[in-house]
Amino acid sequence: MFSAGSTGRALCPAIGLAAAVVGCAGTVRSIALPDLAPLPLDSASAWAAPFQPVTPLQFDLRWRFENREGTAAGRATARYAPPDTLRFDYRGPFGRSGSALVVGSEAVWSEPEGDVANLVPVAPVLWAALGIILAPSEGSQAVGKATAEQRAWRFTAGERAVDYIRIMGSRPRLLAELRDGSRILGVVEVKLDTTAAARPVESEMRFPDQRSTFSLTVRQVESVAAYPPETWKRP
């Protein structure tokens, strides 16, 4: 077992890390650009739209977690129903397994039970790791900048800010960062499929407070007609 940290306790129930996140080598550098200009919220939302799937999806994933205490890896399935419902079922070392339901920025339940209250600060990063951008909260403001190579935008609400950068070209990527004031809560870099718009291939999340790394490899993404209601119920 790893020793516990606050973001680690939040992530473990939701994505199958059996313990927490402290001490992994490496420094997180902010992706935030300094020269973003005021942008109509509708325009920023339009830039985010390709990352807001309108049909249910199922992700077949491999995950890997690393900190100073060691590493852990396993497999997971994520089931998504638009606009903001996500269920994780994971398997890890030593036969450990579990499930969790996340709606927007709230962890609704997890099995085994755990402290999921701290999932709220990192939810946008977790969603972005799957190539999904949550709609901005009510009252948010936006700034942004577009070039031929990339689009960068930021949603802010109070002290909270989420930055996104979509990089086009032969190596398409999505970058995201969540901050509370000047404090970076999490950063993710997502490699995108060059043949399927906005589909994730691989992502790496970093959490500077705990100096940990959590990586996802997307083995397959399938469209689903619909999920039965019991999908979202606690096991």
Secondary structure per residue as TSV (DSSP state, phi and psi in degrees):
chain	resnum	aa	ss	phi	psi
A	1	M	-	360.0	147.5
A	2	F	-	-91.1	159.9
A	3	S	-	-81.3	158.0
A	4	A	-	-89.1	144.2
A	5	G	-	-137.2	162.5
A	6	S	H	-63.4	-49.9
A	7	T	H	-66.2	-33.4
A	8	G	H	-61.1	-44.6
A	9	R	H	-60.6	-34.5
A	10	A	H	-68.9	-43.2
A	11	L	H	-76.2	-34.9
A	12	C	H	-55.7	-50.1
A	13	P	H	-64.7	-31.0
A	14	A	H	-84.6	-30.6
A	15	I	H	-130.4	11.0
A	16	G	-	90.3	18.9
A	17	L	-	-88.5	121.9
A	18	A	S	-71.6	-15.5
A	19	A	S	-151.3	-154.8
A	20	A	-	-114.3	-164.4
A	21	V	-	-124.4	103.7
A	22	V	-	-143.3	144.1
A	23	G	-	57.3	78.4
A	24	C	-	-122.7	139.7
A	25	A	S	-63.6	147.4
A	26	G	-	122.1	143.4
A	27	T	-	-107.9	137.4
A	28	V	-	-89.5	124.9
A	29	R	-	-102.0	136.3
A	30	S	-	-66.5	141.9
A	31	I	-	-91.7	-8.5
A	32	A	-	-62.0	129.1
A	33	L	-	-88.1	143.1
A	34	P	T	-84.1	-15.5
A	35	D	T	-112.4	35.1
A	36	L	-	-77.8	142.6
A	37	A	E	-107.0	155.9
A	38	P	E	-51.5	138.4
A	39	L	-	-138.2	133.5
A	40	P	-	-55.8	138.1
A	41	L	H	-58.2	-34.9
A	42	D	H	-62.3	-37.1
A	43	S	H	-68.3	-45.1
A	44	A	H	-63.7	-38.8
A	45	S	H	-64.2	-35.6
A	46	A	H	-65.8	-36.1
A	47	W	H	-66.2	-32.8
A	48	A	H	-79.1	-19.9
A	49	A	G	-54.8	-38.6
A	50	P	G	-61.1	-17.5
A	51	F	G	-104.3	24.0
A	52	Q	S	-126.5	80.1
A	53	P	-	-57.1	143.0
A	54	V	S	-104.0	-1.3
A	55	T	S	-122.3	151.9
A	56	P	-	-61.9	145.0
A	57	L	E	-133.0	152.6
A	58	Q	E	-125.8	128.3
A	59	F	E	-107.8	129.0
A	60	D	E	-99.5	116.7
A	61	L	E	-124.0	153.1
A	62	R	E	-116.2	138.7
A	63	W	E	-124.0	154.3
A	64	R	E	-144.8	131.0
A	65	F	E	-120.1	139.3
A	66	E	E	-140.8	134.7
A	67	N	E	-147.4	-170.8
A	68	R	T	-67.4	-22.4
A	69	E	T	-78.0	-19.6
A	70	G	E	147.7	-159.5
A	71	T	E	-132.7	158.4
A	72	A	E	-144.6	152.0
A	73	A	E	-150.3	160.0
A	74	G	E	-178.7	-162.6
A	75	R	E	-121.7	159.0
A	76	A	E	-153.3	156.7
A	77	T	E	-121.1	131.2
A	78	A	E	-116.9	127.5
A	79	R	E	-113.6	124.7
A	80	Y	E	-116.2	133.2
A	81	A	E	-124.8	126.2
A	82	P	T	-65.8	148.2
A	83	P	T	-95.5	-12.2
A	84	D	T	-155.9	33.5
A	85	T	E	-114.9	132.1
A	86	L	E	-142.5	128.9
A	87	R	E	-116.5	132.1
A	88	F	E	-108.1	134.9
A	89	D	E	-126.3	123.2
A	90	Y	E	-128.4	157.3
A	91	R	E	-131.5	139.2
A	92	G	-	-137.1	-163.2
A	93	P	G	-65.7	156.9
A	94	F	G	58.7	29.8
A	95	G	G	76.0	8.3
A	96	R	-	-70.3	139.1
A	97	S	E	-149.7	165.0
A	98	G	E	-176.2	-179.7
A	99	S	E	-145.4	159.3
A	100	A	E	-156.6	151.7
A	101	L	E	-118.7	125.6
A	102	V	E	-119.8	129.4
A	103	V	E	-121.5	114.2
A	104	G	T	61.6	-119.6
A	105	S	T	-106.0	23.6
A	106	E	E	-125.0	130.5
A	107	A	E	-85.2	114.2
A	108	V	E	-79.9	-45.3
A	109	W	E	-155.9	162.5
A	110	S	E	-149.6	146.3
A	111	E	E	-131.0	121.4
A	112	P	S	-66.1	160.6
A	113	E	-	-60.8	147.3
A	114	G	-	-162.1	174.6
A	115	D	-	-80.6	104.6
A	116	V	-	-108.2	3.1
A	117	A	G	-59.1	-33.9
A	118	N	G	-80.2	1.7
A	119	L	G	-67.6	-29.2
A	120	V	G	-54.5	-45.3
A	121	P	G	-66.0	-24.1
A	122	V	G	-108.2	2.1
A	123	A	H	-55.4	-44.6
A	124	P	H	-59.5	-32.9
A	125	V	H	-69.9	-43.0
A	126	L	H	-61.4	-44.3
A	127	W	H	-62.2	-45.4
A	128	A	H	-61.9	-30.3
A	129	A	H	-61.5	-22.8
A	130	L	T	-97.6	9.7
A	131	G	T	76.1	26.6
A	132	I	-	-122.5	132.9
A	133	I	-	-112.1	123.1
A	134	L	-	-69.8	147.1
A	135	A	-	-63.2	145.6
A	136	P	-	-64.2	150.5
A	137	S	-	-70.1	159.8
A	138	E	T	-60.4	134.9
A	139	G	T	86.8	3.9
A	140	S	-	-68.8	154.5
A	141	Q	E	-118.6	161.5
A	142	A	E	-134.6	148.0
A	143	V	E	-133.6	160.7
A	144	G	E	-174.2	176.9
A	145	K	E	-160.3	137.0
A	146	A	E	-124.2	139.0
A	147	T	-	-130.4	179.7
A	148	A	S	-65.7	-26.2
A	149	E	S	-94.1	-25.1
A	150	Q	E	-159.1	161.2
A	151	R	E	-122.3	131.4
A	152	A	E	-126.0	133.2
A	153	W	E	-149.3	161.6
A	154	R	E	-138.0	131.5
A	155	F	E	-102.7	129.6
A	156	T	E	-124.8	142.6
A	157	A	E	-145.3	106.7
A	158	G	T	64.3	-129.9
A	159	E	T	-84.2	-10.6
A	160	R	E	-86.3	137.8
A	161	A	E	-139.4	138.2
A	162	V	E	-122.4	120.1
A	163	D	E	-100.3	140.5
A	164	Y	E	-130.5	140.6
A	165	I	E	-131.8	122.5
A	166	R	E	-103.3	119.0
A	167	I	E	-103.3	124.3
A	168	M	-	-93.6	-172.4
A	169	G	S	101.5	-159.9
A	170	S	S	-75.0	-17.2
A	171	R	S	-125.5	69.9
A	172	P	-	-66.3	140.5
A	173	R	E	-145.4	158.2
A	174	L	E	-122.6	126.5
A	175	L	E	-111.9	144.2
A	176	A	E	-144.8	148.7
A	177	E	E	-146.8	135.5
A	178	L	E	-112.7	130.3
A	179	R	E	-130.6	151.0
A	180	D	E	-119.9	103.7
A	181	G	T	64.3	-126.0
A	182	S	T	-94.1	-0.6
A	183	R	E	-88.2	122.9
A	184	I	E	-81.5	122.4
A	185	L	E	-90.8	-32.6
A	186	G	E	-171.3	150.6
A	187	V	E	-135.1	143.6
A	188	V	E	-138.7	142.4
A	189	E	E	-119.4	126.6
A	190	V	E	-119.1	122.7
A	191	K	E	-82.1	132.6
A	192	L	E	-106.4	150.9
A	193	D	-	-66.6	131.1
A	194	T	S	-76.3	-14.7
A	195	T	S	-106.1	-12.3
A	196	A	S	-130.5	115.3
A	197	A	T	-56.4	127.9
A	198	A	T	66.5	10.4
A	199	R	-	-85.0	129.2
A	200	P	E	-77.3	148.7
A	201	V	E	-114.9	-42.6
A	202	E	E	-156.3	143.9
A	203	S	E	-142.9	153.0
A	204	E	E	-134.6	120.6
A	205	M	E	-102.7	140.2
A	206	R	E	-128.2	140.2
A	207	F	E	-125.1	100.6
A	208	P	T	-64.5	-32.6
A	209	D	T	-58.8	-38.4
A	210	Q	T	-103.3	-6.0
A	211	R	T	50.7	54.3
A	212	S	E	-122.8	161.7
A	213	T	E	-129.2	133.9
A	214	F	E	-130.0	122.1
A	215	S	E	-116.4	145.1
A	216	L	E	-123.7	135.3
A	217	T	E	-114.6	125.6
A	218	V	E	-90.8	109.6
A	219	R	E	-77.7	-35.7
A	220	Q	E	-162.9	145.2
A	221	V	E	-125.8	124.6
A	222	E	E	-121.2	139.3
A	223	S	E	-78.8	142.3
A	224	V	-	-124.7	139.8
A	225	A	S	-62.1	-48.9
A	226	A	-	-170.9	156.1
A	227	Y	-	-103.4	141.7
A	228	P	-	-67.1	152.4
A	229	P	G	-55.0	-33.1
A	230	E	G	-67.7	-13.5
A	231	T	G	-55.0	-35.1
A	232	W	G	-94.1	3.3
A	233	K	S	-87.7	151.0
A	234	R	-	-63.1	134.8
A	235	P	-	-58.1	360.0
